[in-house]
């Protein structure tokens, strides 16, 4: 397995939800507000994860139908538990080969997953195929190159100071296209029209250091996987470096932020 991906643990839904899901849920509502869809539409969500965007669609958009797919059975199980709503069908599926009828969806969306798809152009081509003429395709990813996930950037800054070889595992190295220009270019090359891109930001405040550190010890995701690959002494040094370097707010809280780039486009008629 490639060094850059061997720490990606995508089956542990509970652990990943604690690591990223709680922050993903804050980005979904402003993304949907920006899309400003009508009610009563047919939706497809590509890469639903643990259900952050799924829940927001149901709560804010009143879809006529909603199908949310993901390749991870662990994530699907967590999504079904998080979103017990009979209006949505959570199904196993591949973003690069959607088992969905062509021209059948009004809204095709994807949250924080496109960077993990091996062939992004193939995935966007599939999204375009299943969309009706005039439909909206929307997606968002974290601003990794710009340090948009501050708690993750702080982790890797500390980790690479202690282990320079870890730099090849960092998300900014792995996903350099996650910028305004990179994502706009991706959508335009996929043949989408009226492409627009915006920044979405949200706070990520940890109540204390334990609240920050614990998700990294659960092994679900690249940074937690790397953390748990360390021997105990190295992991202790990393923990101490982070504890001493993170900002502190009122009551020992750790005030950080997240930032994502969101894209919306139209399928040409």
C-alpha positions, 0 to 999 in steps of 0.5 A: 500500500502506498505510504501516503494512504496506508494510514487512511482508516475509513471503516471506523465510523464512530471514531471518524465522526469524533475526529472530523464529523462534528466539524463537517456538520458545521459546514453543511448548512452554509453550503446548502444556503449558498446552493439555494435549491428549491424544495421537492427535488431529487437529490444524490449525495456522493460520499455521504460519510457519517451523514453530516450533509445528509442530515442537513439536506433533509432538514433544510431542503425538503427533498422529494427523494434522496440517495446517499452513497458511500463505499465504506460500510462502517460509515454507512452504518454510522450514517444510518444511526445518525440520520434515522429518516426514511426519506433517505436511502443510504447505499454502498457505491463507488463515486467513479461508477454510480449505480444511478439512472442517467439524467435522473437527479436535480441536485448532485452533491459531494461533501469533503470526499472528492480529494479521496477519489482516485479519478476525480474527472471520472467521478465528476463525469458520473455526476454529470451523467446522472444529473438532469439538464439544468441540474446543479452539481455542488461539492466542497473540500477542505482548504488543505493547502491554505491550512484551512483545517487548523487543528489538523495543520497544528498536528502535522506541524508538530509531527513533522518537527519531530519526524521530518519524514511525516511531511509526505503524509500531510494533506497539503502535500497530498491534495494540492488542487484543493484551492479556488483555482484548482477546483474551478479548473476541475469543474470546467474541465468536466464540462460544467457550466456557470462554475462558481466557487466560494469560501466557507468558514466555521469555528472549531473550538475544543473544550480542552486539550483532551478534547483535541488530542483524544480523536487522534488516538482513535486511528481513523483518518490519516493523522490519527492513523499516523499518530497510532503508528508511533511507538509510545515514547514518540507519541508522548513527545508529540502529545507534549509538543502539541499541548505546549504549542496550541492556543488557549482560550477561556477556561482552557479551551482551544479556539481554532477554525476550519475553512472549505472551498465550495463549488457549484455549477450547472449541467448544460441543457 
